[in-house]
Amino acid sequence: MDITVAYQRAIQKYHHKYLALYHALRDGILNGSLAGGTRLPSSRDLAVMYGISRGSVAEAYDMLLAEGYVESTVGRGTFVIEQAAMLSDPFPIGQQNQNPPVAKQKAPALSAWGQRIMQLEKERELLSSPAFAADRDDTQQSLISFQAGEVVLEGSSQLAWKSAMAAAGKDLQKPSSDSATVSVNGDEWLREAICHHVGRTRGIAAHPDQVVLCSGSMEVITLLCQLLIDEQDHIILENPCYSGIHRAVTASGGQIQAAELDQQGIIPQDWDSRLLFVTPGRQFPTGAVLPLARRQQILQWAVSRSAWIIEDDYDSEFRWAGRPIEPLKALDRADCVIYVGSFSKSMFSSLRLGFAILPAALAQALTAAKRLYDPLPPARLEQRALARFMMRGDYARHLRRMTRIYRSRYDVFQREMQQLSELFYWQQSDCGLHAYAIWKHEHAPYHHLLRTAHDYGVTWRDAADYQLAPGPPAACFNFAHLTEQQIIEGAKRLRQAWDSIKHQYHAV
């Protein structure tokens, strides 16, 4: 049987063929185009239809089966379950509502939380639509973007991941497996693997019951904000900081108090607050590493204020030199630190898995909140596959391999960007996947360069997006997703863009 799903659209977003096919089939089931009871083609027929391997089709089918969208019977085939099709269409085909349309009523008022969400969404849309973007003709040359890009698995890591996915699919189909009892916290194997990993690489002693898995670190942070923030609470955020944290705190009704930074990171104070967000391993976005003495001061502050600290360890897996200082969580003796991590940067971008390591009482509260959103854990297949990937040592090998690759790209980036030393003060760093630079001159030439560089086919992230209050112009350059040749070409275009406008700024 032939079927048509939005595979080509999905492959542009997810890149991995099995993920694209899974999402295309899943969307077809949920929007009703693949009705309940529909028999799906055999893996051989579907592979021929879309020009992919039978293995990719089998992986997509395994994911649909594990998540309850289809059922499979030996000798009969794979069928869309009736319940999945009904979710998307309250009126089955042939029984559509025949009542004439009625006049629309005024939409009911949103809650205070809802109104804040909509205001934040408007602000996000404005930031994502720079005025100069409409003036550029993208057909002139390919754009080299130093903004965050797609991270994908390659080479031996990709082969090991496919093997782990296949084995995970078999695990979850075994009637006697532990998949029959599913924890809202996430896959037990993966939580154990995370405890082992952070114990070995971060010095954090944790039990699997303290680990809660979510769909990315932002889901963790958003749920924690809802659990820990009351209306008008004063919440301490680093300035600058990741904009997602700012939005989550604001949506929850918190009043943000910006904490000052210097070259060593956040400057400890006796803040009047019960909650601090901090990135001590590598401050986002500046890259500053918080020294041990300041980490101890922050922990002492938390004890004196009976406060929580949310430690976001977002990309310290990749280190070029030196040894990292212990995370706050490893130094914590009062059980006041919540450690948040993610696999989206260390594995691949479309793997939306984040986790928190929490004190036992708070782990129960986060589990209860998560149960409200996700009664069953999402991405069960990927969770079990990642557990196997880590327990077999493939994750450690993957990190070593990617560290070598990213270090080489960072060296090229540093070398090429030295040509622009008259424009930026570069924040030195021995780890991470982006570089932070402070503009040396006035605002006007910086913003002129932003627009002109886009015309030359190169972009970067304006660090103003992360500032809680107006500050000096600064830039974030992500390099890990680019090849060495792209980095060289991007630096060349940036130099050309500056050369084309610098005569207008005689004082520079």
Summary of the structure (lengths in Angstrom):
residues: 508
radius of gyration: 24.8
end to end distance: 68.0
largest distance: 79.0
contacts: 1571
relative contact order: 0.11
helix: 47%
strand: 14%
